[in-house]
């Protein structure tokens, strides 16, 4: 199974673009900070992750302010250049 759920903030957003099929697409960078337990020890986790959204989710994220806290759901894939990991966002919720 390839499913990711991540609380994060938008720290960078590119210009909304369209795929050859006419779907809106948006490239983003998200920042995440949390504390998790690993081997019975608390560990601080801080990371930035590249992400992409398509369709209505891309349009919604394009209207969302930088710095907004979100809960995103999606899956991991490879970016076009084949290096690293890209989070494909399929759903999101504002964190109040």
C-alpha positions in Angstrom: 0.0 0.0 0.0 1.2 3.5 -0.8 -0.7 6.0 1.3 0.6 9.1 3.1 -1.2 11.4 5.5 0.8 14.4 6.6 0.2 17.6 8.6 2.1 20.4 6.9 2.3 24.0 5.9 2.6 25.4 2.3 6.0 27.1 2.1 6.3 27.4 -1.6 3.8 27.4 -4.5 4.6 27.5 -8.2 2.3 29.0 -10.8 -0.8 26.9 -11.7 -0.1 25.0 -14.9 -2.1 22.6 -17.1 -1.2 19.1 -18.2 -1.4 18.2 -21.9 -4.8 16.6 -21.1 -6.0 20.0 -19.7 -5.9 19.2 -16.0 -4.8 21.9 -13.6 -1.5 21.0 -11.9 0.3 22.7 -9.1 3.8 22.1 -7.7 4.4 22.9 -4.1 6.8 22.5 -1.2 5.4 21.6 2.1 7.0 21.9 5.6 6.3 19.4 8.4 7.3 19.4 12.0 6.3 16.8 14.7 7.5 14.6 17.5 7.3 10.9 17.1 8.3 7.9 19.2 11.0 5.6 17.9 12.6 2.9 20.0 10.8 4.3 23.1 12.4 7.7 22.5 10.9 10.9 21.4 12.3 12.2 18.1 11.7 15.6 16.5 11.0 15.4 12.8 11.4 18.4 10.6 11.3 18.1 6.8 10.4 19.8 3.6 8.7 17.7 0.9 8.1 18.4 -2.8 4.5 17.8 -3.7 2.1 18.0 -6.7 -1.7 18.2 -6.9 -3.9 17.8 -9.9 -7.5 18.8 -10.8 -9.8 20.3 -8.2 -7.2 19.8 -5.4 -4.7 21.8 -7.4 -7.2 24.6 -7.8 -8.1 24.6 -4.1 -4.4 24.7 -3.1 -3.8 27.5 -5.6 -6.3 29.6 -3.6 -4.8 28.6 -0.2 -2.5 31.1 1.5 1.2 30.3 2.0 1.7 29.2 5.6 -1.7 27.6 6.0 -1.7 24.5 8.0 -3.2 21.5 6.2 -3.7 17.8 6.5 -2.8 16.3 3.2 -3.5 12.8 1.9 -1.8 11.2 -1.1 0.8 8.8 -2.3 4.5 8.8 -3.0 5.9 8.7 -6.5 9.0 9.7 -8.4 9.4 13.2 -9.8 9.9 13.7 -13.6 13.7 13.7 -13.2 13.5 10.3 -11.4 15.4 11.6 -8.3 14.0 11.6 -4.8 10.4 11.4 -3.9 7.3 13.4 -4.8 4.1 13.5 -2.7 1.0 13.4 -5.0 -1.7 15.1 -3.0 -5.2 13.6 -3.6 -7.1 15.2 -0.7 -6.7 18.0 1.9 -8.2 19.4 5.0 -7.6 22.7 6.7 -6.3 22.3 10.2 -8.1 24.8 12.5 
